[in-house]
Amino acid sequence: MATDRGTGNSTPITWATHEVENQPTPFEGRNLYLTDHVLQEAVHREGDGWGEDRLQEYGARAGGELWAAGFDANRNPPELQTHDRYGRRVDQVRFHPAYHRLMEAGIGNEIHALSWRQPGPGTHVVRSALMYLHNQAEAGTMCPITMTHACIPALRHQPEVAREWEPRILGNHYDPRFLPPEQKTGLTLGMGMTEKQGGSDVRSNTTIAEPVAGGGPGRAYRLVGHKWFFSAPMSDAFLVLARTAGGLSCFLLPRWCPDGTVNTIRIQRLKDKLGNRSNASSEVEFQHAHAVMIGEEGRGVATIIEMVAQTRMDCMIGSASLMRHGLALAMHHCSQRRAFGDLLLNQPLMRNVLADLAVEVEGAAALTFRVAAALDRQATDPREHAFARIATALGKYWICKRAAGHITESQECLGGAGYVEEHALPRLYREAPVNAIWEGSGNIQCLDVLRAMQKSPETLDVLLEELRQCRGENRYLDDAVQRIEQRLHGGAELPMEARVLVEDIALALQAALLIRNGNAAVADAFCAARLGPNRTLLYGGLSHQADLAAILDRAAPTEDGS
């Protein structure tokens, strides 16, 4: 109570100065699979709908408990413990319980192993869809899950090593305990390729591997050197590159030695990164660390590149899913927020921006899941193998390059509400650049496209065949394919102009896939906005002829599409 000095009357004090209104409902608590009609179509189109029950169940978890855990895991980043309380060196990383819950969910649902546990039609598609959902809940935990999944083809270059490690790698138990591998119920793997002086130029690596007794594939070595980016240092083992007398070779580097002692992998510090905060990345030194050679001596890059190819695919999935989640958050906000006398979703220019963002998501999803289907079919179809080889590099470049700007635009749809840490969008924004940088930045991917065309000409043949399937169905696509063919055969300075070429091919490939997928509203809008003469670099440039209502209905993050 307070006394009015003028009248002497006592009056109650209230702190309510206004009524909170015109705010959207919380986003969490929704099924990220059942509210994503584009994803559902992709799974049924490319994988025949296999795994539907699993995806529905995981979609509910990703949009509920895991979405909430993602905030906790990012508010409480990992901490490096170099020594224990008695001064002994331990080199361990401590994580918040939310991080472990997310890892347990991802590994328990086989995102790290499904492709290898159940190979066959639809497997890569379903595994990609599971990752697409998990990544929207929390992207940082996908780094160790991705590398654990990607290590299998490289390990199989050394069959006896693969037989020893694969059963615990491919199990669906997450076991974060710091114990020798044979005492654990599940294992995760990391990777260490880049060094200070070289970065992507791994052939300049200086880490030395000395044989313990004789040397050669499957034999023990001692490694001395460093890694500038050592991903997921809490993993049970790592695939790394080191130099031997025979050249740059690939090694399996475990955290524990065969005699039960801790391996001499010294974590110097954790990276203070722009994003990916829930996950640990580190700088390390090897002080005569135990390792086993994987694959042929001097063929380290060729051995580990199979792991790299798998992780590049996951970069595509990661970026595509971040864009989808940013769009879903923007549409959720705009469907409930009123401004200037109407819902934001009903404002003509906002509708154009949202529809343009939705078209971009459709193109990214179409290419990503087409590559996933090719990975499923490549064992029995050489042409699908060739397509996956070149389309992965195309998608890694273009989809990852588009993510940061796309999420920025989604943030702008919310204004200041999308710029505060209570919202998920700042985390998506920080996360977006990593997929474009990790496993080879833009120039590396563009040059890899050229390398594929030159060393494996069948990749270009298959790619052009994919584009020509839609000949005559859209004039903008026809013109784009003609430009691409002229550039390829016209003596252009391809290395210098590689980005222009790869952008043209990626856009044309997305357009062709959207046309084949059969939704005319989306395909026509994409072709006109991305390939036509009035194309714009900014979102919100769709033609007045575009069917915005149809595009937005498909993108709505609701189960009924409204």
N, C-alpha and C positions, 0 to 999 in steps of 0.2 A: 504494500500500500504506500501511497505518497500523498502529501498534503499540498493542496493548491494554496500558495502563499497569498493569493488575492482574496479567496473566499474562506479559507480554512477548512474546506471540505476535503475528505479523503477519497481518492479515486484509484482504481486498479491500473497498474502499468501493463501495457501490452507492447510487444516488440514487432508485431505484424504491421509492416508498412505497405504491403501490397499482396495481391493474390497471384500465386504462381500458375500460369496458364500458358496455352499455346505451345506445349512441349510434347514431343513424341513419347510414346510408351517405350519401356526398355526393349532393346533388341533381343536380348538373350532369351533362352527357353524355346527356341524354334528348331525344327529339323532342317539342317542345312542341305540335306539331300532332297527331301520332298518339296522344299521351297526353291529348288533350282531346276527348272524345267529343261534348260539347255543341257545341264549335266546328265539328267535322266535320259534325254534323247541320245546323247553321245554314247552312254553305256549300252543302251539297247541297239543302237546302230552299229557300233564297232565291236561290241562284245556279246551280242545276242541276248542281252539282259541277264547273263549269268552273274550271280552274286547280289541279286536285288535285295534279298532279305538282309544280308550283311550290311549293305550300304544304307538301307533304311535305319537299321539299328545304330550304325556308327554316325549317321547324320544327326540323330537325336542327341547322342553323347557330345558330338563336336559342337553343336549349337547350345548345349546346356552346361554340364559340369566341366567339360574341357575348356569351353570358352571362358568360363569364370576362372579356371586355373591358369589360363594364359596371362591374365592380369597379374596374378600373384607371382608367377614365375619371372615376369619381367620387372616387377617392382623389387624383387629380391634376387639380384644376379649372383652368379657363382663366385666363390671366393677361393683363392689359392692358399693352400697350407703347405709351405715348403718344409717345415720342421715340426716335430711333435713337441710336447711340453718338456721333454727331456733333452731336446737339442738334436735328436736324430733326424736325418733327412728322410722325408716321406713323399714329397712331390705328389700330393693329392689335391683334388678339387672338390669342394663342398657345394651342394646344391640345396635349394629350398624344396620342401616336400611336394609342392605343386609341380615342380619340374619332373620329379620321379613319377608322379601320377600320370603326367602326360606321356612320358616314355613308356610306362607300363601299358597304357592304353594303345599306343602305336604298335609296340612289339606284340602285345597280346592279340592284336587284330592283324598281325602278319604283314604289316606294311613293309617290313624289312626282309620278308622271306617268301611271300606268296608266289612270286614269279618262278622261284626255284623249287618250292615245295609241290606246286601243282601246275607244272608247265602244260600249256595247251591253249586252245582257242579261248579268248576272253580273259586270260589270267592277267596279262599286263594292263589290260583296260580296267579291270576291277581294282587291281593294286594302285593304278594311277588315280582312280576315283577316290579310293580310301585316303590317299595322300592329299588329294585336292580338298577333301573335307577336313582332315587333320590340320593342314597348313593354315586354314582359316581360323581355327581355334588358337593355334600357337605355332609360329613358323620356326622358331629357334630349335626346337627339339627334332625337326626334320633333318638337321645336319648329321647327327650320328646315325639316325635311322637310315638315311639315304646312303651313307658310306658303308654301313653294314650290309645293306642290300647290294650295293655295287661291287663289293669286293669279290663276290663268288666267281665270276668269270676269270679274274686274274689269278685267284688261288688255284683254280683248276689247271693252270699251267704246271703245277707241281702236285700231281695226284696224291702222293702219299701225305703231303701236308694238308691238302683239302680233306682227305679222309679223317684226319685227326681233328680238324677244327670245325668242319661244316656242321656236324650234328648239333653242337652247342650254339653255333651262329644261327642256324635255321630253326632252332626251337622257338617257342612262343612265350618264353619266360624272360622277363626283365630282371636281371640280378645285378644291382649296382655295387655289391660288396667288392672290396679291394682284396682279392684272393687269387691264387694261382688258377689258371683256366680249368684244370681238371677238377677243382673243388666247387665250381660254379654250375648253376643250372642254365645259364644263358650268357652269351658273349656279344659284345659290340666291337666294331672295328672302326678305326679312323684312318687318316691319310696324312702323309707329309712329303710334299714334292718341292715346294719353293724355298729358295734360300735368299739371303740378303742381296747378294750381288747379281742375281739373275731374274727373280720373279718367274714369269711365264717361260723364260728361256732356261728350261731345266737342264739343258745340255752344258750349261756353265756351272753346274753344281760342283762343289768341292768336297763334300763329305766322302770320306774314304772308308772302304770295307776291306779288312784284312782277313784272309781265311784262317780258321783255327787249325784245321788239319786237312790239307789237300785242296779244299774248296770245290766249287762247282754247284750246279743246281741241287737244291735240297740239303746242302751242307751248311755248317755253322760258320759265321763270320763275326768279327768285332768291328763296330762302326764308331768312327770318330768324326765329329763335325757338328752341324747345326741344321735346324729348319726354322725359317722365318715365320711361316704360317703352318702351324701344326694343329690340325682341326680335331676337336673333341678329345682333349688329352686324357680324359678319364676312361677312354676306351681300353679294352683288354689287349689289343694289339693294333698295329698300324702297317699299312703298306707304304714303303718309302723307297726313294731312289738314292743310290750311293755308287761311288766310282770304284771299280776293281781294275786289275791289270788288263782285263778284257773289255773294259768300257763301262758305261753307265748301266747298272743292273738294278733289278727290283728285289726287295727284301721284305720278309715278314718280321716285324719288330715287336715282340711281346713285352708286356709290362713286367712279367716275371720270367726268370731264367729257368731252365730245366732242373737245376739243382734246388729250386725253391727259394732262391734269393730274389730280391727286387732288382729289376734291370736298371742299369745306370742311364736312365732317361731323365735329365735334369730340366725341370720346368723353370725357365728364367722369369717369366711373367705371363699374365693373361693379357690378351689384347684389349685395349680400350677402344671398342668399335663404335661406329656410327649406329648400327642396329644389331639385330641378332643377339640381343642382350641376355636372354635366358640361357644361351649356349656359351660354352667356353671355347675360345680359340687361344693358342699360346705360341710362345717362342721357346724352343728347347735346344739343349745341347746333348750330344751323345758322347759319353766318356767310356769308350771301349764297350759299347752296348752290344749285347747278344742279339743276333739276327740270323735268319735263314734265307738263303737265296731262293727266289721264286722265278721259275722260267730260265731261259737260256742266258748265260753270261753275256753282257754287252748289249742285250736286247731289252733293257729295263723299260724304256719308253714304250716299246711295242707291247710289252706285257701289261703295264699299268694303264695303258690307254683304254683298255676294255673297261676298267673301272671308271675312268674319266668319262667315257661315252655314256655309261649308265647315269652318272651324276649329272651330266648335261641334260639328259632327258628330265631328270627331277627338277632342274632349274626351270625348264619350261612349265612343268606342272605347278611349281611353286609360284612363279610369276602370274600365270593364268589364274590361279586360285586367289591370289592377293587382289587382282583386278576384280574378280567376281565379288569378293567380300566387300571391297570398297564401294562397288556399285550397289550392292544390296543395302549397305548402311546408308548410302545417299538416298536411295529410293525409299527406304523406310522413313527417313527423316522428312523427305519432301512430300510424302503421301499424307503427313499429319500436320505439318507446319504451315501456318497461314501467313501470308504477307501481301500487302497491297490489295487486300480485299478478296483473296482467293487462296486455295492451297497452292503451295509451290509447284506441285506436280501438274497443276492446270495452267501454269504460266507458259505461254508459247515458247519463249527462249529457253526456259529451264527444261521443258519437254524435249527440245532439240538437243540440249547438252546431255541429258540423261539417255536419250535414245542413241546418241552417238557413242557414249560410253558403253552402252549395251551392245552395240554392233561390234565394238572392239573386243569385248569379252567373247562374243560368239565366234569371231574369227580366231581368237587365241585357243578357245576350247576345241574348235573344229580341227585345227592343225595338231594340237597336242594329242588328242585321242585318235587321230588318224595315224600318228607315229606309234602310239601305244599298240594299235592293232597290227601295224607292220612288224613290231617286235614280236608279237604273238605268232605271226605267220612266217617269219624269216627263216626258221629252221627247215621248212619244206618248200619255200618259194624264194629263189635267188633274187627275183625282182623286188620282192618286199624287203629283202636284206639290203639291196642297193638303195631303195627309197629311204629306209630308216637311216642309212649311213649319211645321206646328204640332207635329209629333212630335219634331222636332229640339230645339225649345225645351223641350218636356216632358222629354225624355231628358237634355238638358244639365243641367237643374235637378236632376232626381231621382237619376240614376245618379251624377253627380259628387258630389252631396250625401251619398250613401250610402257612398262609397268609404273615407273616413277612418275611420269607425267600424267598417267591415267589416275593414279591415286591422288595426286595433287588436285586434279579437277574434281574428284569425288569429295575431297575435303572442302573445296570451295563451295560445293553445293550446300554444305552445312554452315559455312561462315566460321565464326569464332568457336562455335560448338564442336567443330571438327579439329580444332587446333589445341585442345587441352588433353592432358594425359588421362583424365577420367574416361575419355572416349577411346575406341580401338584404333581410330584412323591414324593418330600420330605413330603408333607402333607399326602399322602397315607401311607408312611413309618411310620410316627408318629402315624397314626391312627390304624395301623394294630394290635398292641398288645392288644388294649383295649378289643376287642371281646373275646380274649382268657382268659382275667382276669375277666371281668364283668359277673355277675350272676353265679359265680362258676368257678374257674380256672381248669386247666387240671386234677389234682388229683380228684377234686370233681366230674367232669364229668365221669371219669373212674369208680369211686366207685358207681356212680349212675347207670351206665350200669350193674354192678354186682348186685346192689340192685333191679333193674328191673327184672333181671333174677331170683333172689331168691324169691321175693315177688309176682311177676306176671309171672309164668313160661310160660304163653302163649306168652309173648314177645319173648322169645328165640325160641319157636316153629315157630312163624311167621317169625322171622329173618332167621332161617335156611331154611325155605321153600323158602324164597325170593332168597337165595343163590343157592339152589338146582335146581331152575328153569332152570339154564343154564348149568346143568351138561352135560359134554361131548362136550361142544362147545369150550372150551379153556383149554388146559392141565395145564397151570399155575394157572388158577382159580380152577380147580379141586383139584390140590395139596394144594392150600391155604385153601379150605374148609375142606379138610381132616385134615390139621394141626389144624385148629380151633376146629374141633370136638374132636380131640385127646386131645387138651389142656383143653377143657371144661369137658371132661369125664375121664381125666387121673390123677386126683388128684393133679393138679398143685397148687402151692401157689397163688391162684388167686388174693387176695388183693395186694400182693407184685408185682405180674407180670401183674397187671391190664392194664398198659399202653401198654404192648406188645400185649395182647389179643385184646384190643380195636383198636389198630392200624391195626392188622391183619383183624379184622372184617370190619372196615371202608373201607380199601382198597379193600377187597373182595366184599363188597356191591357196592362200586363205579364201580368196574369191571363188576359185574353182570348187573348193570343198563346200563352201556355203551354197553354191548353185546346186551341186549334186545332192546336198542334204535336203533340198526341196522347199525351204521357206522363202518364198519370193520376196516378201517385205524386207527381210534381213539381207538377202543376197543382193537385191537391187540397190538398197541403200548403201551397202558396203562398197559395191563396185563403183557407184557414182561418186561417193565421198573419198575413196582411197585410190581409185584408178582414173577417174574422169578428169576432164579439163579444168574443173572448178575445185579440185581437191584443196583442202586446207590443212595446215599443220595443227590447228587448234580444234578442240572438240566444240560441237555446236554448229557445225557447218553442213548439216544434212539439208538436202533440197526440200522445197515445199511439197514436192511430189512424193516424198518418202512417207510410208504408212507408219507414222509415229505410234499410233495407238496399238497396232499389232506388235511392234517391236517392244514397247514398254510392257504390254501384257505378258509377254514371254519372260521379261527380265524381273518382274515383280517378285520379291522374296516372300511369297505367300503360297500356300498349297493349292489354292484355287486360281492362282494367276491374276488376282485382282488387287 
